[in-house]
Amino acid sequence: MPTALDGRTAGELQFYGIKYYMGRPCKHGHSGLRYSCNRSCVQCHEERAPGTRHRKLTRQIKRMTDQIQAMQHHIHRMESAHGRAD
C-alpha cells in the first residue's frame, strides 16, 4: 500500500487499481487510510455510511409511496369520470 501519495496523484493510484493509500490523519484523528478515488478518510466514511444508507432508503420508500398514492388517486378519478366508482 502506498504511503502518502508517493509523488503520484490520487487519480494515478486509482488508474493502477490502488484503492487506498496512507495519507496524513484526518481532522478526526483517524489513522490516515484514505480512498484514492476521492482522498476521503476510510474510517470517517465507514462511520457515516450506515446512517446515510438508511436515510437514502427512507427517501426512496417515501418517493415510491407518494408515486403509488398519486397513481391510485389518478385511477380513482378516471373511474369516477367513466361511471365506474366503487
MARTI-214589 format. One record per residue: residue number from 1; residue in three letters; chain; x, y, z of N, C-alpha, C, CB in turn. Coordinates in pm, 1 decimal. Glycine has a CB too. Layout:
N
{resi NUM | resn ALA | chain A | n.x X | n.y Y | n.z Z | ca.x X | ca.y Y | ca.z Z | c.x X | c.y Y | c.z Z | cb.x X | cb.y Y | cb.z Z}
...
// end
This chain:
86
{resi 1 | resn MET | chain A | n.x 84.3 | n.y -117.1 | n.z 0.0 | ca.x 0.0 | ca.y 0.0 | ca.z 0.0 | c.x 89.1 | c.y 123.8 | c.z 0.0 | cb.x -96.0 | cb.y -0.4 | cb.z 121.6}
{resi 2 | resn PRO | chain A | n.x 65.7 | n.y 214.6 | n.z -91.4 | ca.x 148.0 | ca.y 335.6 | ca.z -96.4 | c.x 130.4 | c.y 420.2 | c.z 29.5 | cb.x 113.1 | cb.y 418.6 | cb.z -220.3}
{resi 3 | resn THR | chain A | n.x 237.7 | n.y 483.0 | n.z 69.9 | ca.x 227.2 | ca.y 577.7 | ca.z 179.9 | c.x 224.6 | c.y 716.1 | c.z 120.1 | cb.x 344.5 | cb.y 562.0 | cb.z 281.6}
{resi 4 | resn ALA | chain A | n.x 147.1 | n.y 802.0 | n.z 183.4 | ca.x 118.0 | ca.y 933.8 | ca.z 127.2 | c.x 76.3 | c.y 911.3 | c.z -17.5 | cb.x 242.6 | cb.y 1031.7 | cb.z 137.6}
{resi 5 | resn LEU | chain A | n.x 116.3 | n.y 995.0 | n.z -107.5 | ca.x 83.6 | ca.y 971.1 | ca.z -248.4 | c.x 206.7 | c.y 928.3 | c.z -326.0 | cb.x 22.8 | cb.y 1096.7 | cb.z -311.8}
{resi 6 | resn ASP | chain A | n.x 320.9 | n.y 918.7 | n.z -257.9 | ca.x 445.5 | ca.y 878.2 | ca.z -322.5 | c.x 470.1 | c.y 952.8 | c.z -453.5 | cb.x 443.9 | cb.y 728.9 | cb.z -348.4}
{resi 7 | resn GLY | chain A | n.x 438.7 | n.y 1080.9 | n.z -456.0 | ca.x 461.2 | ca.y 1161.2 | ca.z -575.2 | c.x 356.9 | c.y 1142.3 | c.z -683.7 | cb.x 594.4 | cb.y 1130.4 | cb.z -630.7}
{resi 8 | resn ARG | chain A | n.x 255.8 | n.y 1061.6 | n.z -658.5 | ca.x 151.0 | ca.y 1038.0 | ca.z -758.4 | c.x 23.5 | c.y 1110.5 | c.z -716.4 | cb.x 124.0 | cb.y 885.5 | cb.z -776.0}
{resi 9 | resn THR | chain A | n.x -61.7 | n.y 1133.3 | n.z -812.5 | ca.x -191.6 | ca.y 1191.4 | ca.z -779.7 | c.x -285.8 | c.y 1077.3 | c.z -741.1 | cb.x -249.4 | cb.y 1274.7 | cb.z -900.3}
{resi 10 | resn ALA | chain A | n.x -393.5 | n.y 1111.8 | n.z -673.7 | ca.x -491.7 | ca.y 1010.0 | ca.z -636.8 | c.x -548.9 | c.y 943.9 | c.z -761.9 | cb.x -604.9 | cb.y 1071.9 | cb.z -552.0}
{resi 11 | resn GLY | chain A | n.x -564.0 | n.y 1019.5 | n.z -868.9 | ca.x -614.5 | ca.y 963.8 | ca.z -995.1 | c.x -521.2 | c.y 859.1 | c.z -1053.9 | cb.x -635.8 | cb.y 1074.7 | cb.z -1096.2}
{resi 12 | resn GLU | chain A | n.x -390.4 | n.y 880.7 | n.z -1041.9 | ca.x -294.0 | ca.y 782.0 | ca.z -1091.3 | c.x -304.1 | c.y 652.7 | c.z -1010.6 | cb.x -150.2 | cb.y 838.3 | cb.z -1084.5}
{resi 13 | resn LEU | chain A | n.x -316.9 | n.y 665.7 | n.z -878.7 | ca.x -331.0 | ca.y 545.5 | ca.z -796.5 | c.x -455.3 | c.y 468.4 | c.z -836.8 | cb.x -336.9 | cb.y 581.7 | cb.z -647.4}
{resi 14 | resn GLN | chain A | n.x -563.9 | n.y 540.1 | n.z -858.8 | ca.x -688.4 | ca.y 476.4 | ca.z -899.1 | c.x -672.5 | c.y 408.4 | c.z -1035.1 | cb.x -802.4 | cb.y 579.4 | cb.z -903.7}
{resi 15 | resn PHE | chain A | n.x -602.3 | n.y 471.5 | n.z -1126.9 | ca.x -578.6 | ca.y 414.6 | ca.z -1259.6 | c.x -508.7 | c.y 279.9 | c.z -1249.1 | cb.x -495.2 | cb.y 510.6 | cb.z -1345.1}
{resi 16 | resn TYR | chain A | n.x -416.0 | n.y 268.5 | n.z -1156.0 | ca.x -341.3 | ca.y 143.8 | ca.z -1138.9 | c.x -414.4 | c.y 44.6 | c.z -1048.7 | cb.x -203.8 | cb.y 173.1 | cb.z -1081.6}
{resi 17 | resn GLY | chain A | n.x -535.9 | n.y 74.8 | n.z -1011.9 | ca.x -616.5 | ca.y -17.4 | ca.z -933.4 | c.x -589.8 | c.y -12.8 | c.z -784.4 | cb.x -594.5 | cb.y -154.4 | cb.z -981.7}
{resi 18 | resn ILE | chain A | n.x -519.1 | n.y 89.2 | n.z -738.2 | ca.x -490.1 | ca.y 102.1 | ca.z -595.9 | c.x -604.7 | c.y 181.1 | c.z -533.1 | cb.x -350.8 | cb.y 172.3 | cb.z -571.1}
{resi 19 | resn LYS | chain A | n.x -679.1 | n.y 114.9 | n.z -445.4 | ca.x -798.7 | ca.y 176.9 | ca.z -389.2 | c.x -770.7 | c.y 261.2 | c.z -265.8 | cb.x -898.7 | cb.y 71.3 | cb.z -355.0}
{resi 20 | resn TYR | chain A | n.x -662.7 | n.y 231.5 | n.z -193.2 | ca.x -632.2 | ca.y 301.1 | ca.z -68.4 | c.x -487.3 | c.y 345.9 | c.z -65.1 | cb.x -662.0 | cb.y 211.6 | cb.z 51.5}
{resi 21 | resn TYR | chain A | n.x -460.2 | n.y 444.4 | n.z 14.5 | ca.x -322.3 | ca.y 485.4 | ca.z 41.5 | c.x -316.4 | c.y 542.8 | c.z 182.3 | cb.x -271.7 | cb.y 589.9 | cb.z -64.0}
{resi 22 | resn MET | chain A | n.x -198.4 | n.y 545.5 | n.z 239.3 | ca.x -180.7 | ca.y 602.7 | ca.z 372.4 | c.x -144.4 | c.y 749.7 | c.z 357.8 | cb.x -71.4 | cb.y 526.1 | cb.z 452.7}
{resi 23 | resn GLY | chain A | n.x -233.2 | n.y 834.1 | n.z 401.2 | ca.x -208.6 | ca.y 977.6 | ca.z 399.2 | c.x -193.4 | c.y 1026.8 | c.z 541.5 | cb.x -322.4 | cb.y 1053.0 | cb.z 326.7}
{resi 24 | resn ARG | chain A | n.x -202.6 | n.y 1157.0 | n.z 558.7 | ca.x -195.2 | ca.y 1207.8 | ca.z 694.9 | c.x -329.1 | c.y 1183.3 | c.z 764.5 | cb.x -158.7 | cb.y 1359.2 | cb.z 696.0}
{resi 25 | resn PRO | chain A | n.x -329.7 | n.y 1180.4 | n.z 896.5 | ca.x -455.4 | ca.y 1158.7 | ca.z 969.2 | c.x -558.9 | c.y 1266.5 | c.z 934.1 | cb.x -429.6 | cb.y 1157.6 | cb.z 1121.5}
{resi 26 | resn CYS | chain A | n.x -685.6 | n.y 1228.2 | n.z 938.3 | ca.x -793.2 | ca.y 1322.7 | ca.z 907.8 | c.x -815.1 | c.y 1416.1 | c.z 1025.6 | cb.x -924.0 | cb.y 1248.0 | cb.z 873.3}
{resi 27 | resn LYS | chain A | n.x -907.9 | n.y 1510.2 | n.z 1010.6 | ca.x -933.2 | ca.y 1608.2 | ca.z 1116.5 | c.x -993.6 | c.y 1544.7 | c.z 1241.7 | cb.x -1025.5 | cb.y 1717.0 | cb.z 1065.1}
{resi 28 | resn HIS | chain A | n.x -1043.1 | n.y 1420.1 | n.z 1228.9 | ca.x -1097.6 | ca.y 1349.5 | ca.z 1344.3 | c.x -992.6 | c.y 1259.7 | c.z 1409.6 | cb.x -1218.8 | cb.y 1266.7 | cb.z 1302.9}
{resi 29 | resn GLY | chain A | n.x -870.0 | n.y 1261.6 | n.z 1355.7 | ca.x -760.0 | ca.y 1185.8 | ca.z 1414.1 | c.x -752.4 | c.y 1039.9 | c.z 1373.0 | cb.x -769.5 | cb.y 1192.7 | cb.z 1559.6}
{resi 30 | resn HIS | chain A | n.x -827.0 | n.y 1001.0 | n.z 1269.4 | ca.x -821.3 | ca.y 861.9 | ca.z 1223.9 | c.x -686.5 | c.y 832.3 | c.z 1158.7 | cb.x -936.0 | cb.y 832.5 | cb.z 1125.1}
{resi 31 | resn SER | chain A | n.x -657.4 | n.y 706.4 | n.z 1140.2 | ca.x -525.6 | ca.y 653.9 | ca.z 1104.0 | c.x -456.5 | c.y 716.2 | c.z 983.2 | cb.x -538.1 | cb.y 512.3 | cb.z 1079.7}
{resi 32 | resn GLY | chain A | n.x -528.8 | n.y 762.9 | n.z 887.1 | ca.x -467.0 | ca.y 816.6 | ca.z 766.9 | c.x -493.5 | c.y 730.9 | c.z 644.6 | cb.x -319.2 | cb.y 830.8 | cb.z 787.3}
{resi 33 | resn LEU | chain A | n.x -563.5 | n.y 618.1 | n.z 660.8 | ca.x -600.2 | ca.y 535.5 | ca.z 546.4 | c.x -708.0 | c.y 610.5 | c.z 468.3 | cb.x -650.2 | cb.y 392.9 | cb.z 591.6}
{resi 34 | resn ARG | chain A | n.x -679.1 | n.y 634.6 | n.z 339.7 | ca.x -770.2 | ca.y 714.3 | ca.z 256.9 | c.x -801.4 | c.y 643.7 | c.z 126.1 | cb.x -710.2 | cb.y 852.1 | cb.z 228.6}
{resi 35 | resn TYR | chain A | n.x -918.7 | n.y 675.0 | n.z 69.9 | ca.x -956.6 | ca.y 623.7 | ca.z -61.8 | c.x -879.9 | c.y 701.9 | c.z -168.5 | cb.x -1111.6 | cb.y 634.9 | cb.z -84.6}
{resi 36 | resn SER | chain A | n.x -830.5 | n.y 631.3 | n.z -269.5 | ca.x -759.4 | ca.y 701.6 | ca.z -376.6 | c.x -855.9 | c.y 771.8 | c.z -471.5 | cb.x -671.7 | cb.y 603.9 | cb.z -454.8}
{resi 37 | resn CYS | chain A | n.x -981.8 | n.y 726.9 | n.z -478.7 | ca.x -1076.5 | ca.y 787.3 | ca.z -572.8 | c.x -1116.9 | c.y 928.4 | c.z -532.0 | cb.x -1200.1 | cb.y 700.7 | cb.z -584.6}
{resi 38 | resn ASN | chain A | n.x -1121.7 | n.y 956.1 | n.z -401.0 | ca.x -1166.2 | ca.y 1088.6 | ca.z -359.3 | c.x -1087.7 | c.y 1145.7 | c.z -241.2 | cb.x -1311.2 | cb.y 1083.4 | cb.z -324.2}
{resi 39 | resn ARG | chain A | n.x -985.8 | n.y 1074.7 | n.z -197.2 | ca.x -896.5 | ca.y 1114.4 | ca.z -87.9 | c.x -964.9 | c.y 1123.1 | c.z 48.1 | cb.x -834.7 | cb.y 1246.8 | cb.z -119.7}
{resi 40 | resn SER | chain A | n.x -1086.7 | n.y 1071.2 | n.z 59.7 | ca.x -1156.5 | ca.y 1080.0 | ca.z 188.1 | c.x -1106.9 | c.y 972.4 | c.z 284.2 | cb.x -1308.5 | cb.y 1066.8 | cb.z 167.8}
{resi 41 | resn CYS | chain A | n.x -1125.6 | n.y 997.6 | n.z 412.0 | ca.x -1083.1 | ca.y 907.0 | ca.z 518.3 | c.x -1173.1 | c.y 783.2 | c.z 517.6 | cb.x -1087.4 | cb.y 978.0 | cb.z 657.2}
{resi 42 | resn VAL | chain A | n.x -1113.2 | n.y 665.8 | n.z 515.4 | ca.x -1188.7 | ca.y 540.8 | ca.z 511.8 | c.x -1272.0 | c.y 524.3 | c.z 638.7 | cb.x -1093.7 | cb.y 421.0 | cb.z 494.4}
{resi 43 | resn GLN | chain A | n.x -1214.2 | n.y 548.8 | n.z 753.7 | ca.x -1285.3 | ca.y 528.8 | ca.z 879.4 | c.x -1402.1 | c.y 626.8 | c.z 893.4 | cb.x -1189.1 | cb.y 544.3 | cb.z 997.5}
{resi 44 | resn CYS | chain A | n.x -1383.1 | n.y 752.6 | n.z 855.1 | ca.x -1493.9 | ca.y 850.1 | ca.z 858.5 | c.x -1608.1 | c.y 802.7 | c.z 769.1 | cb.x -1445.2 | cb.y 991.1 | cb.z 813.2}
{resi 45 | resn HIS | chain A | n.x -1573.3 | n.y 754.8 | n.z 651.0 | ca.x -1673.4 | ca.y 707.2 | ca.z 555.6 | c.x -1751.6 | c.y 590.2 | c.z 614.2 | cb.x -1606.8 | cb.y 665.8 | cb.z 423.0}
{resi 46 | resn GLU | chain A | n.x -1682.3 | n.y 495.6 | n.z 676.0 | ca.x -1748.9 | ca.y 378.2 | ca.z 731.2 | c.x -1837.0 | c.y 413.6 | c.z 849.8 | cb.x -1646.6 | cb.y 274.6 | cb.z 772.5}
{resi 47 | resn GLU | chain A | n.x -1796.4 | n.y 510.9 | n.z 928.8 | ca.x -1878.9 | ca.y 552.6 | ca.z 1042.1 | c.x -2005.5 | c.y 624.0 | c.z 995.6 | cb.x -1798.8 | cb.y 643.6 | cb.z 1135.1}
{resi 48 | resn ARG | chain A | n.x -1996.7 | n.y 693.7 | n.z 883.7 | ca.x -2108.1 | ca.y 772.0 | ca.z 831.6 | c.x -2201.8 | c.y 687.5 | c.z 745.5 | cb.x -2055.8 | cb.y 889.7 | cb.z 750.9}
{resi 49 | resn ALA | chain A | n.x -2152.3 | n.y 581.4 | n.z 685.2 | ca.x -2226.2 | ca.y 504.6 | ca.z 584.8 | c.x -2357.7 | c.y 443.9 | c.z 632.7 | cb.x -2140.1 | cb.y 396.2 | cb.z 534.7}
{resi 50 | resn PRO | chain A | n.x -2364.9 | n.y 377.7 | n.z 748.7 | ca.x -2492.4 | ca.y 314.4 | ca.z 784.1 | c.x -2608.6 | c.y 412.5 | c.z 790.6 | cb.x -2479.3 | cb.y 244.6 | cb.z 916.4}
{resi 51 | resn GLY | chain A | n.x -2588.7 | n.y 528.3 | n.z 850.2 | ca.x -2694.7 | ca.y 628.2 | ca.z 857.1 | c.x -2730.1 | c.y 682.3 | c.z 720.3 | cb.x -2653.8 | cb.y 741.7 | cb.z 947.8}
{resi 52 | resn THR | chain A | n.x -2629.9 | n.y 699.2 | n.z 635.3 | ca.x -2652.9 | ca.y 750.2 | ca.z 500.6 | c.x -2737.1 | c.y 652.4 | c.z 421.2 | cb.x -2520.1 | cb.y 776.7 | cb.z 429.0}
{resi 53 | resn ARG | chain A | n.x -2705.3 | n.y 524.1 | n.z 428.8 | ca.x -2782.8 | ca.y 423.4 | ca.z 356.4 | c.x -2927.8 | c.y 422.1 | c.z 404.9 | cb.x -2719.4 | cb.y 283.7 | cb.z 373.5}
{resi 54 | resn HIS | chain A | n.x -2945.8 | n.y 431.4 | n.z 536.1 | ca.x -3080.2 | ca.y 429.9 | ca.z 591.9 | c.x -3160.7 | c.y 550.6 | c.z 543.8 | cb.x -3074.3 | cb.y 427.5 | cb.z 744.8}
{resi 55 | resn ARG | chain A | n.x -3099.5 | n.y 668.5 | n.z 547.2 | ca.x -3169.8 | ca.y 789.4 | ca.z 500.5 | c.x -3203.2 | c.y 779.1 | c.z 352.6 | cb.x -3084.6 | cb.y 915.2 | cb.z 526.3}
{resi 56 | resn LYS | chain A | n.x -3111.1 | n.y 725.1 | n.z 273.3 | ca.x -3134.5 | ca.y 711.9 | ca.z 129.7 | c.x -3251.3 | c.y 616.2 | c.z 103.9 | cb.x -3006.5 | cb.y 661.9 | cb.z 57.9}
{resi 57 | resn LEU | chain A | n.x -3252.0 | n.y 502.3 | n.z 172.6 | ca.x -3361.1 | ca.y 407.4 | ca.z 154.9 | c.x -3494.0 | c.y 466.2 | c.z 200.9 | cb.x -3331.8 | cb.y 278.6 | cb.z 230.9}
{resi 58 | resn THR | chain A | n.x -3492.1 | n.y 539.6 | n.z 311.1 | ca.x -3613.7 | ca.y 603.2 | ca.z 360.9 | c.x -3668.4 | c.y 701.5 | c.z 258.2 | cb.x -3586.5 | cb.y 674.9 | cb.z 493.9}
{resi 59 | resn ARG | chain A | n.x -3580.9 | n.y 780.6 | n.z 196.2 | ca.x -3625.4 | ca.y 875.5 | ca.z 91.7 | c.x -3682.9 | c.y 801.1 | c.z -28.3 | cb.x -3507.9 | cb.y 965.7 | cb.z 46.1}
{resi 60 | resn GLN | chain A | n.x -3618.0 | n.y 689.9 | n.z -68.8 | ca.x -3667.1 | ca.y 613.1 | ca.z -183.0 | c.x -3804.9 | c.y 554.0 | c.z -153.8 | cb.x -3568.2 | cb.y 501.4 | cb.z -219.0}
{resi 61 | resn ILE | chain A | n.x -3822.6 | n.y 500.0 | n.z -33.2 | ca.x -3951.7 | ca.y 442.3 | ca.z 4.6 | c.x -4059.7 | c.y 549.9 | c.z 6.5 | cb.x -3942.3 | cb.y 373.9 | cb.z 142.4}
{resi 62 | resn LYS | chain A | n.x -4027.5 | n.y 666.2 | n.z 61.6 | ca.x -4124.0 | ca.y 778.0 | ca.z 65.2 | c.x -4162.3 | c.y 819.9 | c.z -76.2 | cb.x -4065.2 | cb.y 899.0 | cb.z 142.2}
{resi 63 | resn ARG | chain A | n.x -4062.3 | n.y 832.0 | n.z -165.0 | ca.x -4089.5 | ca.y 872.6 | ca.z -302.8 | c.x -4178.1 | c.y 769.5 | c.z -373.4 | cb.x -3957.7 | cb.y 891.4 | cb.z -380.3}
{resi 64 | resn MET | chain A | n.x -4148.5 | n.y 640.1 | n.z -352.8 | ca.x -4228.4 | ca.y 536.0 | ca.z -416.5 | c.x -4370.7 | c.y 533.9 | c.z -361.2 | cb.x -4162.5 | cb.y 399.4 | cb.z -397.2}
{resi 65 | resn THR | chain A | n.x -4385.4 | n.y 552.9 | n.z -230.6 | ca.x -4517.5 | ca.y 557.3 | ca.z -168.7 | c.x -4598.3 | c.y 674.3 | c.z -224.6 | cb.x -4505.2 | cb.y 568.8 | cb.z -15.3}
{resi 66 | resn ASP | chain A | n.x -4535.9 | n.y 789.8 | n.z -238.0 | ca.x -4603.0 | ca.y 906.9 | ca.z -295.8 | c.x -4647.5 | c.y 879.2 | c.z -439.0 | cb.x -4510.1 | cb.y 1029.5 | cb.z -292.5}
{resi 67 | resn GLN | chain A | n.x -4562.7 | n.y 811.7 | n.z -517.3 | ca.x -4596.8 | ca.y 780.4 | ca.z -656.2 | c.x -4715.0 | c.y 683.8 | c.z -662.5 | cb.x -4475.4 | cb.y 720.5 | cb.z -729.3}
{resi 68 | resn ILE | chain A | n.x -4714.7 | n.y 583.9 | n.z -573.8 | ca.x -4825.1 | ca.y 487.8 | ca.z -570.9 | c.x -4955.2 | c.y 558.0 | c.z -533.7 | cb.x -4795.5 | cb.y 373.5 | cb.z -471.4}
{resi 69 | resn GLN | chain A | n.x -4950.5 | n.y 644.9 | n.z -433.7 | ca.x -5071.0 | ca.y 718.6 | ca.z -393.3 | c.x -5121.2 | c.y 807.5 | c.z -506.2 | cb.x -5042.8 | cb.y 803.5 | cb.z -268.6}
{resi 70 | resn ALA | chain A | n.x -5029.9 | n.y 871.6 | n.z -578.4 | ca.x -5069.2 | ca.y 956.9 | ca.z -691.0 | c.x -5135.2 | c.y 873.3 | c.z -801.0 | cb.x -4946.4 | cb.y 1032.6 | cb.z -747.4}
{resi 71 | resn MET | chain A | n.x -5080.2 | n.y 755.2 | n.z -828.4 | ca.x -5140.5 | ca.y 668.5 | ca.z -930.9 | c.x -5278.2 | c.y 619.8 | c.z -886.8 | cb.x -5048.8 | cb.y 547.9 | cb.z -960.5}
{resi 72 | resn GLN | chain A | n.x -5291.8 | n.y 583.0 | n.z -758.5 | ca.x -5421.1 | ca.y 538.4 | ca.z -708.1 | c.x -5524.0 | c.y 649.7 | c.z -717.8 | cb.x -5408.8 | cb.y 490.5 | cb.z -563.5}
{resi 73 | resn HIS | chain A | n.x -5483.7 | n.y 772.1 | n.z -684.9 | ca.x -5573.0 | ca.y 887.5 | ca.z -694.7 | c.x -5614.6 | c.y 909.8 | c.z -840.2 | cb.x -5504.7 | cb.y 1014.4 | cb.z -638.0}
{resi 74 | resn HIS | chain A | n.x -5519.3 | n.y 898.6 | n.z -930.6 | ca.x -5548.0 | ca.y 917.9 | ca.z -1073.1 | c.x -5645.4 | c.y 809.8 | c.z -1122.8 | cb.x -5416.4 | cb.y 914.7 | cb.z -1156.2}
{resi 75 | resn ILE | chain A | n.x -5621.6 | n.y 685.8 | n.z -1083.3 | ca.x -5710.8 | ca.y 576.1 | ca.z -1124.8 | c.x -5851.5 | c.y 600.1 | c.z -1071.0 | cb.x -5656.9 | cb.y 438.9 | cb.z -1075.1}
{resi 76 | resn HIS | chain A | n.x -5862.3 | n.y 640.9 | n.z -947.4 | ca.x -5993.6 | ca.y 667.4 | ca.z -887.4 | c.x -6066.6 | c.y 779.4 | c.z -962.4 | cb.x -5978.0 | cb.y 704.9 | cb.z -738.3}
{resi 77 | resn ARG | chain A | n.x -5992.6 | n.y 885.8 | n.z -996.0 | ca.x -6053.6 | ca.y 995.7 | ca.z -1073.0 | c.x -6099.3 | c.y 948.5 | c.z -1209.4 | cb.x -5955.0 | cb.y 1111.6 | cb.z -1089.0}
{resi 78 | resn MET | chain A | n.x -6019.9 | n.y 865.5 | n.z -1275.3 | ca.x -6055.9 | ca.y 815.2 | ca.z -1408.3 | c.x -6179.7 | c.y 725.5 | c.z -1399.6 | cb.x -5937.3 | cb.y 737.3 | cb.z -1471.1}
{resi 79 | resn GLU | chain A | n.x -6183.8 | n.y 639.7 | n.z -1296.2 | ca.x -6300.2 | ca.y 552.4 | ca.z -1280.1 | c.x -6425.6 | c.y 633.4 | c.z -1250.0 | cb.x -6275.7 | cb.y 450.4 | cb.z -1168.4}
{resi 80 | resn SER | chain A | n.x -6411.5 | n.y 738.8 | n.z -1168.2 | ca.x -6525.6 | ca.y 824.3 | ca.z -1136.3 | c.x -6576.3 | c.y 896.2 | c.z -1260.7 | cb.x -6487.6 | cb.y 926.2 | cb.z -1028.4}
{resi 81 | resn ALA | chain A | n.x -6486.0 | n.y 939.0 | n.z -1344.0 | ca.x -6523.6 | ca.y 1011.3 | ca.z -1466.7 | c.x -6595.7 | c.y 920.8 | c.z -1564.5 | cb.x -6400.1 | cb.y 1071.0 | cb.z -1533.5}
{resi 82 | resn HIS | chain A | n.x -6567.5 | n.y 791.1 | n.z -1559.1 | ca.x -6628.8 | ca.y 697.4 | ca.z -1653.8 | c.x -6741.7 | c.y 618.0 | c.z -1588.9 | cb.x -6523.4 | cb.y 601.7 | cb.z -1709.5}
{resi 83 | resn GLY | chain A | n.x -6786.5 | n.y 660.2 | n.z -1470.0 | ca.x -6900.7 | ca.y 596.6 | ca.z -1404.1 | c.x -6871.6 | c.y 461.7 | c.z -1342.6 | cb.x -7010.3 | cb.y 581.4 | cb.z -1500.4}
{resi 84 | resn ARG | chain A | n.x -6745.9 | n.y 433.3 | n.z -1310.0 | ca.x -6712.1 | ca.y 304.4 | ca.z -1250.0 | c.x -6666.0 | c.y 319.6 | c.z -1105.9 | cb.x -6604.4 | cb.y 235.4 | cb.z -1331.5}
{resi 85 | resn ALA | chain A | n.x -6719.7 | n.y 412.1 | n.z -1034.3 | ca.x -6675.9 | ca.y 435.6 | ca.z -895.8 | c.x -6719.0 | c.y 319.8 | c.z -806.8 | cb.x -6733.3 | cb.y 569.0 | cb.z -841.6}
{resi 86 | resn ASP | chain A | n.x -6644.3 | n.y 296.7 | n.z -699.4 | ca.x -6675.9 | ca.y 188.7 | ca.z -606.4 | c.x -6797.7 | c.y 222.6 | c.z -523.9 | cb.x -6557.7 | cb.y 159.9 | cb.z -515.2}
// end
